[in-house]
Amino acid sequence: MVADYVAQRIRRPPPRDSAVVPGSTPVIAFGDPNASRVATLGLNPSRAEFLSPAGRLLDDDRRFETLPSLGVETLVDASEQQVASVWQGCRTYFQRNPYRRWFDQLERILAGVGASYYTGSACHLDLVQWATDPVWRRLDSEALLRLMSDDIPFLYRQLVSSPIELILLNGRRVLDEFQLALNGRLEMQVEVLAVGRTSTSLYMGALPSGPRVIGWSTNLQSSYGITRELRMRLAERVATLASEN
C-alpha cells in the first residue's frame, strides 16, 4: 500500500523551469522512512542517480524507475501500479544498486548511533525530491525557491509521520537550508572538533514536535582534508550527543 500523501507526491509534476533531470522520477526516500529510526538529510538527489557520466538516462543499471522504464511521459495520470513501482524502487534502494561511494561515508556515522542503511534502520531524505542538472549549487535562486516551496511540506509530513527519532545533517549548506526551510532550531555550536588542520562544528536541535537533530559543518563527501581519524572522532561525538537526554 502507498499512503495517499505519498501517491499524491509521486504524481505531482516538477515545477516549471526547475532543471529537473528529464525522464526522472521523484526520489521519495532512499530506503524506507516507515521502518527507520534515523534519517540523514541532504539537499536533493544526485543527478548520478539517474544519469550516466555521458548524460544519458540509466537503463539496465538504473537505481530508480524512470519515465521510460514505466512507459509513460508523465506521472500525473500514473496508475496505482506505476505509483507503487516508484515507491518500491525508493524503499528498496539499498538492497539493489546503491551509490555506495557517497552513502558509505555516512554509514560510518550511522554505525555510531546503532543504525544502518543496509539493515533498514536508517534512511536518507532530501529537502527536494527531484534530481537536477545542473546540480544544486549551480541553480539560480528562483529555481531553488520553486523546488523548495513545492517539496518542503511533503518532507515535513514524512518526518512527523514516521518513527524517525533522529535526523543527521551533513555539511554547512544542509545546516543552513534545514533551518530556513523547516524552521528547525539548532543551538549555537555545541563544540568544535579539530583533527590536524581540519575542524568541524557540531550543532544540536529539534524540529517543532518532531525528531532530534544533530549536524556538523563539514561535508564528509566533498570537503577538503577529511581524514579517517576525523570521521572516526566525529562518529564518536555524534554517538555521545545522540545518547544524551
ZIVENQUI-V350576 format. One record per backbone hydrogen bond with DSSP energy under -1.0 kcal/mol. CO is the residue of the C=O (numbers start at 1). NH is the residue of the N-H. Records with the same first field share a line. If there is no record, write none. Layout:
BEGIN
CO=NH, NH
END
This chain:
BEGIN
3=7
4=8
5=9
6=10
7=11
19=133
21=24
23=67
26=28
30=124
32=35
37=165, 166
38=123
39=168
40=125
42=127
43=128
46=49
47=50, 51
50=58
52=55
56=52
59=62
66=70
67=71, 72
75=78
79=83
80=84
81=85
82=86
83=87
84=88
85=89
86=90
87=91
88=92
90=31, 93
92=95
93=96
98=100
99=102, 103
100=104
103=107
106=110
107=111
110=113, 115
111=114
116=122
121=37, 38
123=40
124=30
125=42
129=27
131=21
135=138
136=139
140=144
141=145
142=146
143=147
144=148
145=149
146=150
147=151
148=152
151=155
152=156
153=157
154=158
155=159
156=160
157=161
165=212
166=39
167=214
168=41
169=216
171=175
172=176
173=177
174=178
175=179
176=180
177=181
178=182
185=206
191=202
193=200
195=198
198=195
200=193
201=217
202=190
203=215
204=187
205=213
206=185
207=210
211=207
212=167
213=205
214=169
215=203
216=171
217=172
219=223
227=231
228=232
229=233
230=234
231=235
232=236
233=237
234=238
235=239
236=240
237=241
238=242
239=243
END
